[in-house]
Amino acid sequence: MKKAVATRHNILLKAFDLIYTKGYNATSIDDIIATTQVTKGAFYYHFKNKDEMGLAIINEVLKPALKDSFIKPLQQEANPLTAIYNMMHHLLMENEFMKVEYGCPASNLTQEMAPWHADFNKALDELTTEWNGVLVQAIETGKKKGLVNKKVNAGQVTIFILSGYWGIRNIGKLSGDKAAYVPYLKELKKYLEGLV
């Protein structure tokens, strides 16, 4: 990796860590520069401003990480209901990328930035739309295979699952303990079993 590419990648990763723990608006360019130990000139060589860097974090750090955790599990498991439960269990109980006390980074940025920043809204909406589409497709495929009841509305189930995930992440942030996730996972399992 060339030095400039490595420097840019390092800025994005360290800035992501700061933003994930402190929030986007509470993280200044000076905080990022101090953490990455690059000069202000080096920061501005790679990014015109903080928002350009924030969008790069969504597109170059968050999207690939979330694709591995949110998308691939749904595409690799034959039974979509098993895949959904296993994905949620992994995201909440096992995933090292997301910390209970900080919630979901995509959800955090959506709450903090999407209402008043059109570019952030678009990038985050793309992320959610992709996850939504893969969930719907997995459920529809399950219906064709006889693994999911044909009367199930895949779109409604998907919205319910996404809403539950974002909600439980926020409850986890408040408690700071993964124990908050356990009742959700139990009820999710019952719900999914009811879709057969």
N, C-alpha and C positions, 0 to 999 in steps of 0.2 A: 504494500500500500504506500503510495507516495506520501511524502510528509504533509502536504497541504490537505490531502484527502483524510489522512489520519487525524490531523488537527481538527478538521471540521467535524469528523465523527466523534472525537473526544468531547468537543464542545457540546454537541447534541446529547450525548449520553449523560454528561455531568449536569447539563442544564435540565434534562428530563428529571434526574434524581431530585434536584432542588425544587422544581415545579411540582413534582409529585408529592413532596413532603410539605412544602410551604404554600403552594398555590401559585398560579400564573401571575396574578397582579402583585403578590407580595414578593416575588422574585425579581430583583433588578438586574440590569446588565452588569452593574458593578459586582453583584453577588456571583454572577456567572463567571466573570473575569477572574475574581478572586479564587473561585473553586477550580477553574480550569488552568489557572496560572498562565493564561495567554495575555498578550497586550491588548489594549483597546483597539489598536490598529489591526491586529490579527482577527479580532472578533468582527470588526466592520469589513475586513477583507472578504470574509465568508458570508456575512449577513448584512443587509442594508439596515435592518432594525430588529428589535426584539420580536415583533410579530412575524417577520419572515422566518426567523429562527423557530418560533413556536409552530408555524405551519410545517417546517422541515421536521420537527420532532414528531408531529402527527403522522406525516407521510413516510418518514424514514426510520423512526424508532417504534412508534405505537402500532402502525398498521402491520409491519412484519411480525412483531411479537404477538399481537392479537390474532393474526391469521393462524399462527401455529397453535394457539390455545383455543380459539373460538370457531375456526372454520375447518381446519383439517380433521379434528375428531369427528365432526359430523359427516365428513366425506369418506372416512375410513371404516366406520362400523356399519355392518349390514343392517342391524336393527336400530332405527332412528330413536326409539324411545330409550333404549339402553344407552345409545350414544349421547343423548341429551342429558340423562342423569349422570353418566360418567364424566361428561364435560363439566357440568356444574360442580360435581364433587371435586374434581381436579382443580377447577378455578378457585373454589372457596377454601378447600382444605389442604391442597398440596402445592399449588402454584407458587413458585419462589419469586416471580416477577412482581406480583401484586401483594401488598401488605394489608392486613385487616384494618389497621389503624388509619390507613390513608385511602382506602376504598379502591374503586376502579379508576384508573387515570383517564380513560375516555369519558366516563361519566362525570368526573370532576371538571374536566375541561368543557364539557357540554354545559354543565350548570353555570360555570364561571364565565365562559366566553361566547358561547353560541348566541345568546340573546342580542348582543350588540356588535358582533363582529362577523360579517357575512362570509368572509373567507374561512374562518374557523368553523362556522356553522356548516358550510358546504363540505369541508374535509371530514368533519365528524359525522355528518349525515351520510356521507359515502361509506364510512366505516360501519355504521349501524345498518344501513341499507344492505350492505353485503352480508352481514351476519343474518339479518332478517331473511334475505333471499335464500341463503343456504339452509336455514332452519325450515322454511316453507318447503323447499325442494326435498329435503330429507323426509319430512312428514308425508308429502305427496308420494314419494317413492315407497315409503312404508305402507301406504294405503294400497298401492298397486300390488305389492308383494303379500298383502293380507296380514301385515304386522300391526297395522293401525286401522281402526274402524273406518269404513268408507264414509260415514256420516260426519267425521271430524272435519272441522273447518281449519285448515292448516294456518291460514293467516291469523285467525283469532287466537289459536293456541300459541303461535309465535309471539304475538304481542303480549300475551299473558306471561310467557316465560321470560321475555326480555324485561318486562316491568318488574317481575319478581326478582330477577337478578339485580337490577339496579337498586331496587328497594332494599334488598337484604345487604347489599354492599354498604349502603348508608347506615343501616342499623349496626352493622359490624364496626363502622367508623366510630359510632357513638359509644359502643361498648368496649372497643379495642380488644375484643376476644373472639376467637373463632367459634367458641361455644354458641354464639348468637346464630351461627349458620346451621347448627344441627337441626332445630325444629323445621326450618325451611326445607332442608334436604329430605327430611322424613315426609313432609307433606307433598313435596314435589314428586317423590317416588310414588306415593298413593295416587296423585293426580295423573301421572303418566301411565300407571297401571290401568286406570279408568278409561284410557284412550284406545285400549285394545278392542 
